[in-house]
Amino acid sequence: MSILGETIKEQKTGAHLLLKGLLEQNVELIFGYPGGAVLPLYDALYDADIPNILTRHEQGAVHAAQGYAKATGKPGVVVVTSGPGATNAVTGIADANSDSVPLVVFTGQVTTDGIGKDAFQEADILGITVPITKTSYQVRDVNELPKIIQEAFHIAVTGRPGPVVIDLPKDMTVCEGTLCPTPKLHIPSYQPNTTPSILQVQRLLKVLGDSRKPVLLIGGGVISAKAEQEARAFAERYQIPVVSTLLGLGVMPTTHPLFLGMGGMHGSYSANLALMECDLLISLGARFDDRLATSPADFAKEAIIAHVDIDPAEIGKIIQTDIPIVADVKECLEKLLELETQQPDTAQWLALCQERKADKPFTYDRNNQDEIKPQKVVEIVGELTKGEAIVVTDVGQHQMWAAQFYPFQFAKQLITSGGLGTMGYGIPAAIGAKFGHPDKEVVVFVGDGGFQMTNQELAILNENGLDIKFVLLNNSSLGMVRQWQEAFFNERRSKSVFSSQPDFIKMAEAYGIAGVRITEPQQLEEQLMAAFKIKGPVLIEVVTSTTEHVLPMVPPGQANDRMIGVE
């Protein structure tokens, strides 16, 4: 458009510039909760092509965005208002930071002239989230919005993925800016290295060729890098036993002959002994946290440690590394597969690991008919879903039983809170996962404690046509807390047992959801089968043993081979 030869640039409000930026990033949906500081943005959303999923709490919005991001690999997008809206989102942001989940979180803010003056619903969200974000922005010039949005999405999904916060003063959504083509991306200060050192790759291959007891440790970074096929191919080429972290489950099918199971505090006997006895440990996108390397000083003491990670800060942080490779895991594996080394003689080692796996699998008292064993519930659900469901968990004992007994087959199949261990994660994360994959079956394992933290998000199900099965394992306690009290605090169950509980089935019915309560061990399989045949969302409350422990278990501070509860 021009007048007398002069180009007239189109003006748009900041809210419309923001929405244009989201469309350019191919954002499919937003999880959010409106409030005063973001009313202009929500007014613009009224006419936009991007749906906003109205959660019932800001923490639920962020967990739903995490579930969507973990299930799809795409960044989750959140919009919350200022003050309490922003601070309610902090737990989810911290959780995403721990588990390397790409999020872009827009937080409303008071007007620019009110910042720092304790205005109504003002909070310094940038200061609060400095330790738990990859980076953050506060918009001070509406014309900078397109550039900020472009950078935020790029940073969230590249390198080690993670959350980015964009703080949005209210006036920046109202005032007008110039509608211009999005500038070319240029961030000199942010250039993550993705290419592995060829010398280090060759060194690793040389050591591998000489090894006799190698182990491949699969972490969540393999899934983030979309490197599951390369990881399997590498393990199969060199016949290397594979151990997974919690967040790495699914990369190797649980039935694969090379897979030894999850390692760490509640890992398998075979996996933990392999970690302790190996002569070469190749870590792919795993960070050696204290739930895996329970005693760093004793961990894999005789092994050469090779660590491949996109984040240089993780290498050598906990376990001394002999062969550090800072790179994208997929690129590193591609190079490892492109080159060759002599075939290591792993036959005897692999046979030992497989023998241990067969002799001492995850187990429980299968003959007990007096109470429902939670492990049995997970096993039956695995059979009913043919091991093909997206499995979402809350945090606690049920989380570990799901990790131990569900037959995972593919990457991005397990959606759970790993690093932060956030109770209340399960229900909203499942909702996000279902939005990401409406065609796939989504099953949630949740405890009675976590269920009572975020069950309000059940309101979203029917209004959005979400068919999710919620398996509530009710042991009338904060199970993992109770287990630790019983094991390490002289059985003093201080505030870990619920003396009263709501009627969970009536709660489900209040949200228009079918509810099924299972109490008898003899009817467990039949009733679960019937419940899974019900169309639409269903809450399945299973009253389980109130004394069951997650076993095996490595006591805190002990070496991985000091497991208790191994039969």
C-alpha positions, -999 to 999 in steps of 0.1 A, spaced: 0 0 0 14 34 -9 3 70 -11 22 93 -35 49 67 -39 55 63 -1 50 29 14 25 28 43 35 0 66 6 -19 82 2 -14 120 -10 -42 143 -14 -44 180 12 -64 200 -14 -91 206 -19 -96 169 18 -95 162 22 -122 189 -4 -144 173 12 -139 139 45 -151 154 28 -182 169 13 -191 135 47 -187 119 60 -212 144 32 -236 135 17 -236 169 -13 -259 170 -28 -250 203 -22 -230 235 -27 -242 271 -37 -212 292 -57 -193 318 -68 -157 313 -65 -128 337 -64 -90 337 -29 -86 324 -35 -108 293 -71 -97 285 -60 -79 253 -43 -111 241 -73 -132 249 -95 -108 231 -73 -113 200 -74 -150 205 -112 -149 203 -109 -145 165 -76 -165 160 -71 -199 144 -51 -212 174 -74 -228 200 -67 -221 237 -73 -250 260 -87 -236 292 -72 -256 320 -85 -252 356 -51 -241 371 -20 -225 357 2 -254 370 -22 -277 350 -16 -256 319 22 -260 320 20 -298 328 -5 -302 299 20 -284 276 47 -307 289 27 -338 281 20 -324 246 57 -316 241 69 -350 254 45 -369 233 51 -350 200 85 -335 203 70 -301 195 73 -271 219 44 -267 243 29 -232 245 14 -216 277 -3 -183 284 -9 -172 320 -16 -139 336 6 -118 358 14 -123 395 -2 -154 409 -9 -167 374 28 -166 366 39 -179 400 15 -208 397 33 -218 365 67 -220 382 65 -257 393 58 -268 357 86 -246 343 110 -261 368 98 -296 359 103 -289 322 138 -276 329 148 -307 348 135 -330 321 147 -309 291 112 -303 278 107 -275 252 82 -249 263 75 -213 255 56 -197 284 40 -163 280 34 -146 314 13 -115 316 28 -85 334 17 -51 347 21 -22 323 57 -11 318 53 21 338 40 0 368 69 -25 368 89 -23 401 62 -3 419 43 -32 435 14 -28 412 -16 -51 416 -7 -86 406 29 -78 399 56 -104 404 92 -104 391 88 -136 371 120 -131 353 139 -130 386 120 -160 399 126 -182 369 163 -174 362 176 -208 375 148 -228 358 147 -215 322 171 -216 293 165 -179 288 138 -153 294 126 -121 278 106 -91 289 90 -72 260 97 -35 262 93 -26 225 63 -40 207 83 -40 174 107 -65 190 79 -91 196 84 -110 163 121 -113 168 116 -124 205 91 -151 196 113 -165 168 144 -166 191 124 -181 220 111 -210 199 145 -216 184 162 -217 218 135 -239 234 139 -267 208 176 -266 199 206 -277 219 194 -292 251 156 -284 249 140 -265 277 116 -238 288 117 -202 277 97 -174 294 84 -143 276 72 -117 301 45 -96 284 36 -62 300 -1 -54 293 6 -23 273 28 -42 249 -3 -62 238 -23 -30 232 0 -6 216 7 -9 179 38 -21 161 48 -24 125 39 -56 106 71 -66 89 86 -98 76 101 -119 104 139 -110 105 165 -136 98 174 -156 129 207 -145 144 218 -152 179 256 -149 182 256 -157 219 237 -190 214 254 -215 192 251 -250 207 276 -275 193 259 -305 176 289 -320 157 309 -347 175 347 -346 176 359 -372 151 389 -379 172 368 -387 202 344 -408 181 374 -428 168 388 -431 203 354 -445 216 353 -470 188 388 -482 195 380 -487 232 348 -505 222 366 -529 199 389 -538 228 362 -541 254 346 -574 267 319 -560 290 305 -529 274 271 -513 285 250 -488 266 232 -464 289 201 -448 272 188 -415 286 161 -391 278 185 -372 255 182 -400 229 145 -394 227 150 -356 225 174 -361 197 151 -385 178 179 -410 178 161 -441 190 167 -460 157 204 -452 156 207 -462 193 191 -496 186 212 -501 155 244 -493 174 236 -517 202 226 -545 177 257 -540 155 281 -545 184 259 -567 206 260 -543 236 237 -548 266 214 -518 271 204 -502 303 178 -473 304 171 -444 327 135 -437 336 132 -411 309 149 -434 283 123 -461 286 108 -471 252 139 -466 231 146 -503 234 115 -525 236 113 -543 269 113 -577 251 145 -569 231 172 -595 240 198 -568 245 176 -548 270 184 -553 306 158 -529 320 159 -497 339 189 -490 361 192 -471 394 174 -470 427 144 -491 415 162 -507 386 165 -543 377 191 -567 392 206 -573 358 208 -536 348 224 -525 381 250 -553 381 259 -545 345 264 -509 354 287 -519 383 307 -546 364 311 -532 329 346 -523 315 331 -496 292 300 -475 299 287 -455 270 262 -429 282 239 -414 256 220 -384 268 219 -395 304 231 -372 332 240 -397 360 216 -382 385 214 -396 420 185 -420 412 207 -437 386 242 -433 401 231 -438 437 267 -437 450 289 -418 424 321 -429 442 313 -465 437 296 -463 403 312 -483 374 346 -481 391 364 -504 367 349 -489 335 361 -464 310 333 -438 309 322 -423 276 296 -396 278 277 -382 248 256 -351 256 245 -319 239 250 -300 272 287 -296 281 277 -288 317 265 -324 323 298 -340 312 320 -347 342 295 -330 366 288 -362 386 309 -390 371 344 -385 359 344 -389 322 372 -405 302 358 -399 267 337 -367 266 317 -360 235 297 -328 234 273 -333 205 238 -341 194 233 -377 202 218 -385 168 248 -369 149 272 -388 172 255 -421 166 253 -415 129 291 -410 129 296 -441 151 276 -462 127 294 -447 96 328 -457 109 338 -492 120 358 -509 146 366 -546 153 337 -565 167 341 -568 205 337 -603 220 307 -597 241 291 -632 239 301 -643 274 292 -610 290 258 -608 272 250 -643 282 257 -635 319 235 -603 317 207 -623 300 209 -650 326 206 -625 354 177 -609 337 159 -643 335 168 -654 370 159 -622 388 133 -603 370 110 -576 385 85 -596 405 60 -596 434 39 -621 454 18 -634 426 1 -660 448 -15 -635 472 -52 -635 466 -61 -615 497 -54 -581 482 -48 -565 448 -12 -561 440 -5 -529 421 21 -545 399 -6 -569 387 -28 -540 377 0 -526 355 7 -560 339 -30 -564 330 -32 -529 316 -1 -537 295 -19 -568 281 -52 -550 275 -34 -522 256 -10 -547 238 19 -525 251 9 -498 226 -6 -471 247 10 -438 256 15 -443 293 14 -412 316 22 -414 353 20 -392 383 49 -395 408 53 -421 435 52 -459 438 28 -463 409 53 -445 387 80 -470 395 57 -500 390 46 -486 356 83 -483 347 90 -518 359 60 -537 346 46 -520 315 59 -535 282 72 -503 266 79 -506 229 87 -471 214 101 -437 222 79 -410 236 56 -437 250 63 -429 287 53 -394 298 64 -388 334 81 -363 357 117 -375 362 140 -349 375 117 -328 397 93 -356 406 62 -335 406 31 -349 422 0 -338 403 18 -341 370 -1 -371 356 -37 -359 349 -28 -326 330 2 -342 313 -21 -370 299 -45 -343 286 -16 -327 268 -4 -360 254 -39 -368 241 -42 -334 224 -8 -343 207 -20 -377 197 -58 -379 195 -56 -411 176 -36 -430 202 -47 -447 234 -36 -428 265 -35 -445 299 -27 -427 332 -14 -444 363 -20 -421 393 -19 -424 431 -45 -412 455 -22 -385 466 -13 -370 432 -49 -374 420 -60 -350 447 -36 -323 436 -48 -317 400 -80 -336 395 -98 -304 386 -83 -308 351 -108 -337 346 -132 -309 336 -114 -306 303 -121 -341 291 -157 -341 280 -157 -305 266 -128 -316 243 -139 -352 236 -108 -367 252 -109 -405 257 -84 -412 284 -84 -441 309 -72 -430 344 -61 -459 366 -61 -447 402 -41 -470 424 -55 -463 458 -33 -475 487 -47 -449 512 -13 -433 516 15 -413 501 30 -446 492 66 -437 485 68 -415 516 53 -443 536 78 -468 522 108 -447 531 93 -442 566 89 -479 570 123 -487 557 145 -459 572 125 -442 599 115 -471 622 81 -474 606 70 -440 620 44 -431 594 43 -394 600 14 -379 580 18 -403 551 -14 -423 556 -48 -408 548 -73 -413 576 -101 -402 553 -106 -398 515 -132 -385 492 -154 -408 471 -134 -407 440 -161 -423 419 -185 -395 428 -158 -370 419 -156 -386 385 -193 -385 381 -194 -349 391 -173 -342 360 -195 -364 338 -169 -392 337 -176 -429 340 -163 -443 373 -154 -479 381 -142 -491 416 -124 -524 418 -118 -540 452 -117 -578 448 -85 -595 435 -106 -623 419 -125 -598 398 -95 -576 388 -89 -588 353 -125 -590 343 -134 -556 357 -104 -539 341 -112 -554 308 -148 -541 311 -137 -507 321 -113 -503 292 -142 -511 268 -162 -481 280 -163 -454 254 -150 -420 266 -129 -410 296 -131 -434 326 -117 -432 361 -108 -467 373 -102 -468 410 -83 -499 421 -81 -504 459 -46 -520 463 -24 -533 490 -16 -507 516 17 -522 526 34 -529 492 69 -516 486 86 -509 453 114 -534 450 142 -539 444 156 -508 460 190 -494 464 191 -476 497 201 -439 494 239 -435 492 246 -471 486 262 -486 455 240 -499 427 248 -535 435 236 -531 472 199 -538 463 174 -549 488 143 -570 479 160 -591 452 146 -626 453 
